[in-house]
Amino acid sequence: MEFSESFLKSHVLNRVAPIAFGALLGFGYYFFIGCSTGSCPITSNPWRSTAYGALMAAVLTIGNRANKSEKEASQKEES
């Protein structure tokens, strides 16, 4: 099964890019705000804050894709 170049580009833009951006925001939160005492469970470790940012981005984008596909299905039924 061969994948077209446009499919791969859209796959990267729709799935991987938001997760990478969330990971970048998570690391940025650790770096600029963080927790200096080490008592904060997420922000005291750069790996955890990066993973948390990626996870939150994945959750938000998965929910957005589900709503979009439901809207498209309802529009097809109406026409």
Buried (B, 14 or more C-beta within 10 A) or exposed (E): EEEEEEEEEEEEEEBEEBBBBBBBBBBBBBEEEBBEEEEBEBBBBBEBBBBBBBBBBBEEBEEEEEEEEEEEEEEEEEE
